[in-house]
């Protein structure tokens, strides 16, 4: 464990261990367990974490991403700064972690660093995920100065050919340069953050490069390398991106020849209690699996977050999950147990 690991753990504890946040987390856990038995608590509780989408557009065309596939059919929109600040003000006493990411590329919002800086000042742990194509030296400096706690950089190949098989339109050398720029500015500014995590989405097209990726991550001096399984669409009849390595596949083939998600899909979902998503349009969603915004609980342009989270729509959705989770398409492709 390096000092960067220790410092990140310190930030997790510093931002999370306050009396109100611990009390909120305890009551969340209790209300969830009671709900599973049919008892509904009327406590007005806040989530432990929230995903805020800085923008709904991306500079790449990844084939399994709704934004990359351009299937959303909506106009591009950046998160409203004032709405975001009001949201963070509303939740600051109970929120442990804000993830500035949902579907679009966060750094395409030029005010990204301002959003992070504001959350950092509110003593909230911050993180984001990026393809890193826009992180030049100047942007890297701004990211380090913003106080961002954790930065996940997607690098899905150790060679350009393998990398662009999924990150269509992206360049591996730019992602590598981004890591180098970030580490340079961390050293110059004597900062231990952000914690830099390289994320490798394991696919059929790149599973042969796991060893090479480990070597690249060590060479770049990243704080962590994560091999992640991929959420795929239209997987039932097979998908060309499903890896042969079963350890990194969310799906398995049954005797009938069709593919099914490994998750047993019980009629429960802790993620709905612990988290939420706010899109760049201000819509409040139950979780990050609602890629098409099919279950909107309200919008922050005319309601508070609490009003959206405790709305009739939200309560009805929770009840429906407890009765039959499989009825929702997004849940049938979910890893939450």
C-alpha positions as CSV (number, residue, x, y, z in Angstrom):
1,X,0.0,0.0,0.0
2,X,1.4,3.4,-1.1
3,X,1.0,6.7,0.6
4,X,-1.5,7.6,-2.1
5,X,-3.7,4.7,-1.0
6,X,-3.4,5.8,2.6
7,X,-4.3,9.4,1.8
8,X,-7.3,8.3,-0.2
9,X,-8.5,6.1,2.7
10,X,-8.0,9.1,5.0
11,X,-10.2,11.2,2.7
12,X,-12.9,8.5,2.7
13,X,-12.9,8.5,6.5
14,X,-12.7,12.3,6.8
15,X,-15.6,13.0,4.5
16,X,-17.7,10.1,5.7
17,X,-17.3,9.9,9.5
18,X,-19.5,12.8,10.7
19,X,-22.3,12.2,13.2
20,X,-25.1,13.2,10.7
21,X,-23.7,11.0,7.9
22,X,-23.3,8.0,10.2
23,X,-26.8,8.5,11.6
24,X,-28.3,8.8,8.0
25,X,-26.4,5.7,6.9
26,X,-27.7,3.7,9.9
27,X,-31.3,4.7,9.3
28,X,-31.0,4.0,5.6
29,X,-29.8,0.5,6.3
30,X,-32.6,-0.1,8.9
31,X,-35.3,1.3,6.6
32,X,-34.2,-0.9,3.8
33,X,-34.3,-4.0,5.9
34,X,-37.7,-3.1,7.2
35,X,-39.0,-2.4,3.7
36,X,-38.1,-5.9,2.6
37,X,-40.4,-7.3,5.3
38,X,-43.2,-5.0,4.1
39,X,-42.8,-2.3,6.7
40,X,-42.4,1.2,5.3
41,X,-40.6,3.8,7.2
42,X,-41.6,7.4,6.8
43,X,-38.2,8.8,7.5
44,X,-37.0,11.4,4.9
45,X,-33.5,10.0,4.3
46,X,-30.8,11.1,1.9
47,X,-28.6,8.8,-0.2
48,X,-25.0,7.9,0.7
49,X,-23.8,8.6,-2.8
50,X,-25.1,10.3,-5.9
51,X,-24.1,10.4,-9.5
52,X,-24.3,13.8,-11.1
53,X,-23.9,13.9,-14.9
54,X,-21.8,17.0,-16.0
55,X,-22.8,16.5,-19.6
56,X,-24.7,14.0,-21.8
57,X,-22.4,14.1,-24.8
58,X,-19.2,12.3,-25.5
59,X,-16.2,12.6,-27.9
60,X,-16.0,8.8,-28.6
61,X,-18.3,6.3,-30.1
62,X,-18.1,3.2,-27.9
63,X,-20.4,0.5,-29.4
64,X,-22.0,-0.6,-26.1
65,X,-22.7,2.9,-24.8
66,X,-26.1,4.6,-25.4
67,X,-24.3,8.0,-25.9
68,X,-21.6,6.4,-28.1
69,X,-24.2,4.7,-30.1
70,X,-26.2,7.9,-30.3
71,X,-29.4,6.1,-29.4
72,X,-30.6,8.7,-26.8
73,X,-32.1,11.0,-29.5
74,X,-31.8,14.1,-27.2
75,X,-30.1,17.4,-27.5
76,X,-26.8,17.9,-25.8
77,X,-26.9,19.6,-22.4
78,X,-24.5,20.5,-19.7
79,X,-25.5,20.3,-16.0
80,X,-26.7,23.6,-14.7
81,X,-24.1,24.9,-12.2
82,X,-26.6,26.7,-10.0
83,X,-28.9,23.6,-9.8
84,X,-25.9,21.4,-9.0
85,X,-24.7,23.8,-6.3
86,X,-28.2,23.9,-4.8
87,X,-28.3,20.1,-4.8
88,X,-24.9,19.8,-3.0
89,X,-26.1,22.4,-0.5
90,X,-29.2,20.4,0.2
91,X,-27.3,17.1,0.7
92,X,-24.0,18.3,2.2
93,X,-24.7,17.2,5.8
94,X,-25.5,13.6,4.8
95,X,-23.9,12.9,1.4
96,X,-20.7,10.9,1.6
97,X,-19.7,10.6,-2.1
98,X,-20.5,12.4,-5.3
99,X,-19.6,10.8,-8.6
100,X,-19.4,13.4,-11.4
101,X,-20.3,10.9,-14.1
102,X,-23.2,9.1,-15.6
103,X,-23.0,8.6,-19.4
104,X,-21.4,11.6,-21.2
105,X,-17.7,12.5,-21.0
106,X,-17.4,14.7,-17.9
107,X,-14.6,16.8,-19.2
108,X,-16.6,18.1,-22.2
109,X,-18.2,20.3,-19.6
110,X,-15.8,23.2,-19.3
111,X,-17.0,24.0,-15.8
112,X,-16.2,20.4,-14.5
113,X,-13.4,21.6,-12.2
114,X,-15.8,24.2,-10.6
115,X,-18.3,21.5,-9.8
116,X,-15.7,19.3,-8.2
117,X,-14.2,22.2,-6.2
118,X,-17.6,23.2,-4.8
119,X,-18.2,19.6,-3.6
120,X,-14.7,19.4,-2.2
121,X,-15.4,22.5,-0.1
122,X,-18.6,20.9,1.2
123,X,-16.5,18.0,2.6
124,X,-17.9,15.5,0.1
125,X,-15.7,12.7,-1.4
126,X,-15.5,13.3,-5.2
127,X,-14.7,11.0,-8.1
128,X,-15.2,10.8,-11.9
129,X,-14.6,8.5,-14.8
130,X,-13.1,9.7,-18.1
131,X,-11.7,8.4,-21.4
132,X,-8.9,11.0,-20.8
133,X,-8.8,12.2,-24.4
134,X,-9.2,15.8,-23.3
135,X,-6.6,15.8,-20.5
136,X,-3.7,17.9,-21.7
137,X,-1.2,19.5,-19.3
138,X,-3.5,22.5,-18.6
139,X,-6.5,20.4,-17.9
140,X,-4.5,18.0,-15.7
141,X,-3.4,20.9,-13.6
142,X,-7.0,22.1,-13.1
143,X,-8.1,18.6,-12.1
144,X,-5.4,18.3,-9.5
145,X,-6.1,21.8,-8.2
146,X,-9.9,21.1,-8.0
147,X,-9.4,18.6,-5.1
148,X,-10.8,15.7,-7.0
149,X,-10.3,12.6,-4.8
150,X,-10.5,9.8,-7.3
151,X,-10.1,9.7,-11.1
152,X,-10.9,6.6,-13.1
153,X,-9.3,6.5,-16.6
154,X,-10.6,4.0,-19.1
155,X,-7.9,2.3,-21.0
156,X,-9.2,-0.9,-22.7
157,X,-6.1,-2.0,-24.6
158,X,-2.3,-2.1,-24.5
159,X,-2.0,-1.3,-28.2
160,X,-3.8,1.2,-30.4
161,X,-5.5,-1.5,-32.5
162,X,-6.9,-3.2,-29.4
163,X,-7.8,0.0,-27.7
164,X,-9.8,1.5,-30.6
165,X,-11.7,-1.8,-31.2
166,X,-14.0,-0.5,-28.4
167,X,-12.9,3.1,-27.8
168,X,-13.9,4.1,-31.3
169,X,-12.3,7.4,-32.2
170,X,-9.9,7.4,-29.3
171,X,-6.1,7.3,-29.1
172,X,-4.2,5.2,-26.7
173,X,-1.2,7.7,-26.7
174,X,-3.5,10.5,-25.5
175,X,-4.8,8.4,-22.6
176,X,-1.2,7.5,-21.6
177,X,-0.2,11.1,-21.9
178,X,-3.1,12.1,-19.7
179,X,-1.9,9.8,-16.9
180,X,1.7,11.2,-17.2
181,X,0.4,14.8,-17.1
182,X,-1.7,14.1,-14.0
183,X,1.2,12.5,-12.1
184,X,3.5,15.4,-13.2
185,X,1.1,18.0,-11.8
186,X,0.5,16.0,-8.6
187,X,4.3,16.1,-8.1
188,X,4.6,19.8,-9.0
189,X,1.7,20.8,-6.7
190,X,2.8,18.4,-4.0
191,X,-0.7,16.8,-4.0
192,X,-1.7,13.2,-3.2
193,X,-4.9,13.5,-5.1
194,X,-6.5,12.5,-7.3
195,X,-6.1,8.7,-6.7
196,X,-5.5,7.5,-10.2
197,X,-7.2,4.3,-11.2
198,X,-6.9,2.8,-14.6
199,X,-10.0,0.8,-15.6
200,X,-9.7,-2.0,-18.2
201,X,-13.1,-3.2,-19.5
202,X,-12.5,-6.9,-20.3
203,X,-14.0,-7.8,-23.7
204,X,-13.5,-10.5,-26.3
205,X,-11.4,-8.0,-28.3
206,X,-8.9,-7.3,-25.5
207,X,-8.9,-10.2,-23.0
208,X,-5.6,-11.4,-24.5
209,X,-3.8,-8.3,-23.2
210,X,-4.4,-8.5,-19.4
211,X,-0.7,-9.2,-18.7
212,X,0.4,-6.3,-21.0
213,X,-2.0,-4.0,-19.3
214,X,-0.6,-4.8,-15.9
215,X,2.9,-3.9,-17.2
216,X,1.6,-0.6,-18.7
217,X,-0.2,0.4,-15.4
218,X,3.1,-0.2,-13.5
219,X,5.1,1.8,-16.0
220,X,2.6,4.7,-15.7
221,X,2.7,4.5,-11.9
222,X,-1.0,4.4,-11.6
223,X,-2.3,3.9,-8.1
224,X,-4.6,1.1,-9.1
225,X,-5.6,-1.1,-12.1
226,X,-9.1,-2.6,-12.2
227,X,-10.3,-5.3,-14.6
228,X,-14.0,-4.7,-15.0
229,X,-16.7,-6.8,-16.6
230,X,-18.8,-5.1,-19.2
231,X,-22.5,-4.4,-19.3
232,X,-23.7,-5.4,-22.8
233,X,-26.9,-4.9,-24.8
234,X,-28.7,-7.6,-26.8
235,X,-26.7,-10.3,-25.0
236,X,-29.4,-13.0,-25.0
237,X,-28.4,-14.5,-28.3
238,X,-24.7,-13.8,-27.8
239,X,-22.6,-10.6,-28.3
240,X,-19.2,-10.3,-30.0
241,X,-17.8,-8.5,-27.0
242,X,-18.6,-11.3,-24.5
243,X,-15.2,-12.5,-23.3
244,X,-14.2,-16.2,-23.2
245,X,-12.7,-15.7,-19.7
246,X,-15.8,-16.5,-17.6
247,X,-14.3,-14.6,-14.6
248,X,-14.8,-11.3,-16.5
249,X,-18.2,-12.0,-18.1
250,X,-21.5,-11.0,-16.5
251,X,-23.2,-13.5,-18.7
252,X,-23.3,-17.3,-19.0
253,X,-24.7,-19.5,-21.7
254,X,-27.4,-22.0,-20.7
255,X,-28.2,-25.4,-22.3
256,X,-30.9,-23.6,-24.5
257,X,-28.1,-21.7,-26.2
258,X,-29.2,-18.3,-24.9
259,X,-27.1,-16.1,-22.6
260,X,-28.3,-15.0,-19.1
261,X,-26.9,-12.6,-16.6
262,X,-25.3,-14.4,-13.7
263,X,-27.0,-12.3,-11.1
264,X,-29.9,-14.2,-9.5
265,X,-32.0,-10.9,-9.5
266,X,-33.9,-11.2,-6.2
267,X,-36.8,-8.8,-5.7
268,X,-34.8,-6.2,-3.8
269,X,-32.4,-3.3,-4.6
270,X,-30.2,-1.7,-2.0
271,X,-28.8,0.6,-4.6
272,X,-32.1,2.6,-4.7
273,X,-31.7,3.3,-1.0
274,X,-28.0,4.2,-1.0
275,X,-27.8,6.1,-4.2
276,X,-29.4,8.1,-7.0
277,X,-28.6,9.7,-10.4
278,X,-29.1,13.2,-11.5
279,X,-28.8,13.7,-15.3
280,X,-27.4,16.8,-17.0
281,X,-31.1,17.7,-17.7
282,X,-31.8,17.7,-14.0
283,X,-33.9,14.4,-14.0
284,X,-33.6,12.3,-10.8
285,X,-33.3,8.6,-11.6
286,X,-33.2,5.5,-9.4
287,X,-29.8,4.3,-10.4
288,X,-27.0,4.2,-13.1
289,X,-28.6,1.3,-14.9
290,X,-31.5,3.5,-16.1
291,X,-29.6,4.6,-19.2
292,X,-32.6,5.7,-21.1
293,X,-34.2,7.7,-18.2
294,X,-37.2,5.5,-18.2
295,X,-38.0,6.0,-14.6
296,X,-37.8,9.7,-13.8
297,X,-38.8,10.6,-10.2
298,X,-38.8,14.4,-10.8
299,X,-36.7,17.2,-12.1
300,X,-34.5,19.6,-10.1
301,X,-35.5,22.5,-12.3
302,X,-38.9,22.7,-10.4
303,X,-38.5,20.4,-7.4
304,X,-36.0,19.8,-4.6
305,X,-34.1,16.5,-4.5
306,X,-36.0,15.4,-1.4
307,X,-39.3,16.0,-3.3
308,X,-38.1,13.9,-6.2
309,X,-36.7,11.1,-4.1
310,X,-39.8,10.8,-1.9
311,X,-42.3,11.3,-4.8
312,X,-45.2,9.0,-5.5
313,X,-43.4,7.8,-8.6
314,X,-40.4,6.8,-6.5
315,X,-42.4,5.0,-3.9
316,X,-44.4,3.1,-6.6
317,X,-41.2,2.1,-8.3
318,X,-39.8,0.7,-5.0
319,X,-43.0,-1.3,-4.5
320,X,-42.8,-2.7,-8.0
321,X,-39.2,-3.8,-7.5
322,X,-40.1,-5.7,-4.3
323,X,-42.9,-7.5,-6.1
324,X,-41.2,-8.3,-9.4
325,X,-37.8,-6.9,-10.3
326,X,-37.6,-8.8,-13.6
327,X,-40.4,-6.7,-15.0
328,X,-38.0,-3.9,-15.7
329,X,-35.6,-4.2,-18.6
330,X,-32.8,-2.3,-16.9
331,X,-33.0,-4.6,-13.9
332,X,-32.6,-7.7,-16.1
333,X,-29.1,-6.5,-17.0
334,X,-28.1,-5.4,-13.5
335,X,-25.4,-6.7,-11.2
336,X,-27.0,-5.5,-7.9
337,X,-27.8,-8.6,-5.8
